[in-house]
């Protein structure tokens, strides 16, 4: 995997990481490592998430009741903590998506002007 | 909801920790490689749950306490140093609070305002009782108005300061009583005692109400004892209260002037009240001559003993600065102690940094350490301030000239919320002062070097430490120079020749009606040498001034004046330089003659003989109560010239020019009799034959002379104490810095010695360091003193703030102390054995 520049990724806008996690979980429950892998694969390696930012973000989601956690077993028969999105989480995801698109559109307009 | 979750989380945080740790371990396993700090990920995750700060706080506290246990000497020194400085500052604040901040113990103190109007010269109108009654009946602006006048009189043999008050005094203030009832408007021959007087002078007699006490020999019935906290509305605690009617009985006439205090109408602001009063005052004085017309009004809050004004601040700020500087020095000392510990801490902090600890967290940890030291320091400070106040009060009463000690009363110096708030704020400020700089300095560590195991190369706190030492020396020099200036002033005053021979002379203050009888009784006593009547006894304040025109001149000159009987000059051993004293008949008849002092003669008739000249008196009688007593004649013949003597407060330094007019014990309006007698007992015996408690006050004139320099002595001792403390702290500060420096430079010095440097040059090297800092500090201190000097020249004339000897003394003391402090470290440096130091690495 090579060296990573920084663990607490400053490349993310505040709140975007949580949005990405929620989006990943909206496709089904997953564990921490799985979430990070998914985001990395889908983004074609342009978004790499270290544990230093992933786990604090998961705690924030847990605290806000957007996800719930339970211990389960992976395909490889290992104990892991699985996260599942809640109803409140879905609502939050919708809202964040909308405001993110709005923001993106705004940035795009400025950049193309 | 979130809070609830956080609390639940807090209860099961052990389980949570285990889960999280396992989760992250799993993550790393799956990733097949570890990157970044797992500890940091854990810590950041924990931080999300909010209560983590509490936990890490507890951790920091535990950690700090463990540290203190390891070095108890350090912790104790810090607590003692800061505690002492905090204690001194708390003492000062408690006194300030009691007089200037704490409201007096009456209902709604903030609506009480003293009132007077001012004329075109800016002088306040002095209310007579009649003025007051008219003002009260006019019902302007205030809801009600009271009046009081201070009385200085003997109550059953004890001289006290009390107040004669208007009948509505207690009703308006709603002060209440501890025993019996307050004064009522219909009262005349009754008295209310203060709680302190009742306890100290009458043994807290529970049956005191209904008893009869004699005020200046006049019987008054005790009707009540005031509440413990109540001390009246003047700027000192009153010992008793009597109705104005009783004042007239006791003194033989109503008070010349009264102070007027009103209560604002509900809903009316002071500004509105002021405006209404200004209109009223202008109307009320419209018919009077221009000089007496009201041009403005003065409204002064009476919510506290001393109003919080620019004047009271101008007086207290220098004191607060002096005390605050000691706290600053103490903080600087602790700061440099912490810095000296820093190299050892540096290693530990380097390790923590390499394990992923953030700088903010480390600074917080170090500040918590400081705070943990500040809390016991604040407690120690509180205890110290209590002890200091007890000790200070006792010391004051013990050293105060006896005649003041019996009448001076100080307010209750109890701590309240404001005092606790002050300690809290001061200790927090101290924490920041002594903790922040070392914390920031110490955490300025670079990861790479820390990992290499090199924790010293980045550490350069020398400049900060030097700045701290220079600050200490500056403050110390400033305080010592100030102490020197005050001491020299006190010495000058105490060796000064007053010109009046005060030893063996007693001043007897008593009511006019007793004076003739008292003079006769005293004169008939076998061991009384002389008795003189005097209007204003000397050494009790500046002389009153009178406008005169000397013969052969047209200019009006303001001169100090007094009325004395013929015996006055002999009694005080004042030699007549020219002419003669009053003859007995002239005294009795209050003849139009005058004896002038040497300097007055020079002022009035320069280069001419004063004897035989005349003066014309120009001051109009009755215009201003300040000139209440004037000669009955308009011209007087100069019959003699007396040698100059000091008449009033010696620190004004300009009251030697005096005109003496003749008077006698039978004349009204003399304030005192002066007696030259072998003992106080003789005087008391003679006076007791006249009436019980006839004399208000018997004082020894040499004590009055000594009391002139007493304030300077107090200021000197306080400044000297602060300066001494500052010196001790500075010496230990310099010692610490140099010891540290020597231990740091051991290797370098070892090499120098190996290369042939002699003992002398090593000592010189260390000394140079100390002397440079001390020289900069003393220079700055002297400059500060010079800069502050003009402030004091204006307030106290006897003070000579540009006193070269005081400056030289202060500078020498500080430099000598710096040399002393540097001596031991430099000896140690000289004793360094290169063979040992060079092998150690």
Interface residues (C-beta under 8 A of the other chain):
Chain A: X1 X3 X4 X6 X7 X8 X31 X32 X33 X36 X50 X51 X52 X53 X54 X55 X56 X58 X59 X60 X63 X64 X65 X71 X78 X79 X80 X81
Chain B: X1 X2 X5 X6 X19 X20 X22 X23 X24 X26 X27 X28 X30 X31 X32 X33 X35 X36 X37 X38 X40 X41 X42 X44 X45 X46 X47 X48 X49 X50
